[in-house]
Amino acid sequence: MRSFVNKPGSAITESLRGMALCHPEMLEIHYEPDFVRRTRPTPRGKVAVISGSGSGHEPLPTGYVGTGMLDAACPGPIFTSPSPTQMVAATQAVEAGGGVVYIVKNYTGGVLNSELTVEMMESEGITARTVLVNDDVAIAEAGNRRGLGAAPLVMKIAGAAAEAGYGLEDVVKLARRAASNARSMGVGTNTNTLPRAIHPRALTEDSVELGIGIHGEPGRRFVVEGGIDEIADELIGPILADLPASSGDDVLLLVSGLGGTPSLELYLFFQAIHERLGRVGLHVKRQLVGNYLTSLGRGGYLVTVLKLDDDLLHLWDAPVCTPAMRW
């Protein structure tokens, strides 16, 4: 599939300009360094919640800036984490005396740059904390797991807690609880729209890649004979084996497209996963289906299951108004 951009090097800036034109009442865009913040200033004493990510995963992170979620977000180059310069500028723009929480997906560049940003903020007298999202069960070692679909869920929990006036340590505690309660796995059905630097891996019409990352990281090639039901079994098995939940628990189920899968297919897949959770006694209390964390328009899905408790459910249900999520 062909991608239409004026100049590859300017695509991110031009996209941000389009975002500013589309949401002037909600977002304010800053350039050089690039970051997106809420139009309205952060109330004095409120905890600021910030996240950054490489571009190509939209709506993450910039589409989650707004009331009840992020105070600011930093888009890096395609599939590359934003720089500490961006993160520092965003923090200085929105921090209002309550400290700052950075939501960080577990990728080397993002982790290192966040650690540098925390050190720089602490040197300026701003209290800063990080919440690491590492929910990808395709990787056995928990410390090495990538951040996947749990990222927007953790942003929502942290943002709601901060909006409600929780202090810094409580926001961190709740966001970390959400991250530790979530498990994800992805499947890719093509590699057609990945950056040129990543060599496509040919997939036949009857095969997919199980356990993919969102930057073109390969999964395990799997030949599908039974369609969506077979893929659903292959994904939900590892998630349930690792999820800290048992029969009778409430969960949130996210099925996110990677940008190149039609809604019809996403809902088919959601139905299959929902059915399998019910078989083991898990109650899908809340759900999301759509493109919430993408990979430049790749075909495929991410499945995330988050075990809920009363606190997490209350924060999830709290009002939110961002370009990509609102109720």
N, C-alpha and C positions, 0 to 999 in steps of 0.2 A: 504494500500500500504506500503510495507516494505521500510525503509530508510537504505541505506548502508553507514556507517561511521566506521572508525577504532576504535575510542574511542569517546564517546559523548563529553567528556570534552576537547578534542583536535580538534574537528571538525572545529571550527572557525579559529584557527591558521593554520590548514592545508589548509583550503579553501583560506585564505589570501596568503599562499605560492603559491597556484595554480594561484591565480589572478596575483601575481607578475611575475610568469613565462609567463603568457599569455599576459601581457601588459607592458613589461619592458621599452618601449619607452614613456609610458604615466604615469605610476604609480610607486611610491616608497613606500614600506611597512615598517612600524616600529613596533617592538614588545616590549611588557612589558615596557610601556603600548602600546596597539595596536592602531594604527591609519594609515590611508592611505593618502598620499599627492601627489601632482603633482611631476613629475620628475624634471621639470624645476622650479627654484626658483621664488618666487613671485616678480614681478617688484617693485622697490622702490616706495613707495607712494600709491600703489594699495590697495584698500579695500580687505581684506581677507574674504571669505565666507566659513563658516564651518557648518557642520551638524553632528548630531549623532543619532543613533537609535539602538534599540535592533536588534540582528541578527535574521534571519528568514524572513526578508522582502525584500531580495535581488531582484533587484539590489540596492534598497535603503539601506543605503546611499552611500556605497563605489563605486558602479557602476556609480555614478554621479560626480566623481572627474575627473577634466580635464579642458581643455581650454573652457571658456565660461560658466562654471558652478561652482562647488565647488573647493576650494583650498585644502581642507582636509576634511576627514570624519572619525568618530569614531564608530566602531561596538561594541556594548555591547554584553553581553551574550544573549541567545535566549529570545526574547521578553522582554528584560530588558535593560534599558537605560545605555549608557556608563557612566563611572565615571568622576567626575571632574578632576581626575588625567590624564585621557586620553585627555579630552578636553583642559586642560592647556598645555599638551605636544604638541598637534596638533597646538594650537595657537602659541606657542613659535617657532614652526618649520616654520610657513608660514606667520606670521604677519610681515609686512614690512614698518610700519610707517603710513599706511593709516587707521588703526583701523580694527575692526573685527565685522562681523555680524554673529550671530548664528541663523540658521533656526531650529525652535523647534516645534515638534508636541505636541499637548496639552494633555499630559499624565503626571501624578503627578511626577514620577521619573525624566522624562526628563526636566520638568519645574524647579524643585528644583535644579537639578544638573547644569542646565544652569545658574540659578541665582547665585549659588555658584561660578561658573566659571567666570561670569562677575565681581563679587566682587574681586576675586583673580587677575584677569587681570587688573582691575582698580587700585589695590594696587601696581601693577608693572608699572603703567603709560601708559597702553594700553587702548585706548578708545574702549569699547565693547557695542554692542547693541544686542537685541534679536528681532526676528520676530516670532510671535506665529501663528501656523496654526491650525485652529479649524473649519473645514468645514463640519462636519458630521451632517446632518439635522435629523438623526434618534433620536437625543437628542434635546429636545425642548429648553432648556436654552442655549443660545449662549455661555456663559462663560464656560459651562461644555462640550461643543462639542469636540469630539476627532479629531485629525488630521488624514486625510485620503489621498485621491488621489491628493489633492491640494499640498501636500508636494513637489513632484518633480517639479511641475509647478512653485511654488514659488522659489525653488532653481534655476531653469533656469532663471527666471526674475532677481533675485538678482545677479546671476553669470554674466549675460550679462551686466547688468548695471555696475558692478565692472570692468569687462573686458574693457568696453568702457571708463573708467576713471572717472566715476561719484564719487563724494565725499561720505563719510560715510552716512550722513543724507539723501542724495538723494537716495542712494541704499536702505536704510531702508524704506523710504517713498514709493518707487515703489514696494518693496517686500510686504509691508503691504497692499498696494492697491490691489495687486494680491490676497493676502490671503482673504481680505474682499470681493472680487468679486467672490469667488469660493464657490460652494456648492457641497456636495458629499453624496452618500449613497451606502451601500453595501448589497449584498445578498450572502449567503452561501448555497451550495448544498450538502456539506458533512462536517464531522468533523474528517475525518480519520487520518490526519497527524499532528494533534495538539500534543504538548508535553504531556507526560504521566501524568503530574500534573493536566492537564485539562481533566476532565472526559467527554468523548464523549456524545453528546446528540443524541439519535437515530432519524434519519430522514427517513421517508418512501419514497418510490420511487416517490410519487406524492407531496412531500412537500419540502419547502426550509425555510431558516431563513432570514427574512428581517430586515435590520438595524443592521447588525453584526459589531463588531469591528475587528481589525486585530490581536488581541492577544487571540482570542477564546471567546471574550465577546459575549454573546448570543443576538440574535435578536428575532423578533416575528415570531413564527412558522406560516407558511402560506401554505395551501393546494392549489396546482396549478391545475387548470382545463383547462386553455387555453394556456399553454406553454409559450414561450418566450414573446409573446405579452402581456400576462397578467402580467408577472414579470416586464416588461418594464414600464407598466402603474403604477404599485405599487411603483417603484423607482423614476420615473421622476416626479410624482405628487408632493411629498414633496420638491423635489429640486426646481421645478418651483415656488412653493408657497413661497419660501424663497429667491430665487435668485433676486438680485437687478438689474433686466433687464426687458426690455419691448419689444414689437414687433418692429422689425427693427434693433435691436442690433446684433452685431457680437459676437460670442462665440467660445471658444475652447472646444472641447469635448474629454474627455479621457475615454476610457473603458479599465480598467486594469484587467487582470485575477489575481487570487490569487495564481497562480502557478500550479493549477491542472485542468484547463479548456483548451481544445484544441482551436487552432486559428479559426477553422471552426465555432465553437460556439460563440467565441468572435465577429467575424465579423457579424454573424447573429444578435447578441445582439446590436452591434453598429448600424446596419441598422435600427433596431426597434427604438432605442433611437433617432437617426438622424431624422427619419420620424416624431416623436412626437415633436421635437424641431421646425421643419419646420411648423407644424400645428399652432403653436402659434407665428409664425413670426420671430423666432430667426434663424440667418444665421450661420451655422457651417463654420467658416472661416478657422479654423485649427483643426486638429484631431490627436489623437494617439490611436492605438489599440495594445495591447500586455501585457506583464507582466512587469509593471512599479513599482508596490508596491504590494508585495505578502504576503502570510501568510503560509509559509512552504509547499506549494503545495496543499493547500485546494482548493476544487472546488468552483467556484463562480466568482463574478465580483464586481468591484467598478466602479461607474459612477461618474464622476466629470465634472461639467460645469463651465467654467470660463468666465465671461463677459470681453470682450476685449475693449480697447480703442486704440487710435493711438500709445501711448507710449508703452503699454504692447505688442501690436502686433509687433512693431518694435524690441523690446527686445526679444520677442519669436523667431523672424525670424533670429536674429543674429547668426553667426556661433557658433557651439558647437562641441566639440570632447571629448567624454568620452566613457568608455566601453559600456554604455547602451543607450546613446543618442548622435547622431552626424548628422550634416548636414552643 
